[in-house]
Amino acid sequence: MRRLNTIVALALIPLFLFSAPALAQQPGVVDASSLSQALAGQADDERAQRELVRRVLDRADVREVASQMGLDVGQASSAVATLSGDELSRLAGHAGAIEGAALAGGANTIVISVTTLLLLIIIIILLAD
């Protein structure tokens, strides 16, 4: 039995030695052009999200709520440039809700959403400083 185990082990060793380099030669899962296209798409998405947040911050009702809260909308707007990833997505979601509510005519929803948006931007400004 021991001899059989040795023979099987010796027969399998070359298989393992030659199969590892062969597997290493597989092409990458994603080629360079697909990767650069995905990165460009993500950059475009972030640019659109920043533009949406800035567009909402430029609205008169948002500026009014910000001034009532003692906030500088200019500083908040410049802080948007430093955002990325989840923070930017979350703020863009709130900004989209504000724009959507404005189109539907929901004034109460706008004030609550603007307040939420401004509070999130304040937190981000404080964390950035």
DAQUI-V566151 format. One record per residue. N is the residue number from 1. RES is the residue in three letters. PHI is phi as a letter, one per 40 degrees, with the letter a starting at -180 (NA if undefined). Layout:
{{N	RES	PHI} {N	RES	PHI}}
This chain:
{{1	MET	NA} {2	ARG	c} {3	ARG	c} {4	LEU	c} {5	ASN	c} {6	THR	c} {7	ILE	c} {8	VAL	c} {9	ALA	c} {10	LEU	c} {11	ALA	c} {12	LEU	c} {13	ILE	d} {14	PRO	c} {15	LEU	c} {16	PHE	c} {17	LEU	c} {18	PHE	c} {19	SER	c} {20	ALA	c} {21	PRO	c} {22	ALA	c} {23	LEU	c} {24	ALA	c} {25	GLN	c} {26	GLN	c} {27	PRO	c} {28	GLY	c} {29	VAL	c} {30	VAL	b} {31	ASP	c} {32	ALA	c} {33	SER	c} {34	SER	c} {35	LEU	c} {36	SER	c} {37	GLN	c} {38	ALA	c} {39	LEU	c} {40	ALA	c} {41	GLY	c} {42	GLN	c} {43	ALA	c} {44	ASP	c} {45	ASP	c} {46	GLU	c} {47	ARG	c} {48	ALA	c} {49	GLN	c} {50	ARG	c} {51	GLU	c} {52	LEU	c} {53	VAL	c} {54	ARG	c} {55	ARG	c} {56	VAL	c} {57	LEU	c} {58	ASP	c} {59	ARG	c} {60	ALA	c} {61	ASP	c} {62	VAL	c} {63	ARG	c} {64	GLU	c} {65	VAL	c} {66	ALA	c} {67	SER	c} {68	GLN	c} {69	MET	c} {70	GLY	g} {71	LEU	b} {72	ASP	c} {73	VAL	c} {74	GLY	c} {75	GLN	c} {76	ALA	c} {77	SER	c} {78	SER	c} {79	ALA	c} {80	VAL	c} {81	ALA	c} {82	THR	c} {83	LEU	c} {84	SER	a} {85	GLY	g} {86	ASP	c} {87	GLU	c} {88	LEU	c} {89	SER	c} {90	ARG	c} {91	LEU	c} {92	ALA	c} {93	GLY	c} {94	HIS	c} {95	ALA	c} {96	GLY	c} {97	ALA	c} {98	ILE	c} {99	GLU	c} {100	GLY	c} {101	ALA	c} {102	ALA	c} {103	LEU	c} {104	ALA	c} {105	GLY	g} {106	GLY	c} {107	ALA	c} {108	ASN	c} {109	THR	c} {110	ILE	c} {111	VAL	c} {112	ILE	c} {113	SER	c} {114	VAL	c} {115	THR	c} {116	THR	c} {117	LEU	d} {118	LEU	c} {119	LEU	c} {120	LEU	c} {121	ILE	c} {122	ILE	c} {123	ILE	d} {124	ILE	c} {125	ILE	c} {126	LEU	c} {127	LEU	c} {128	ALA	c} {129	ASP	c}}
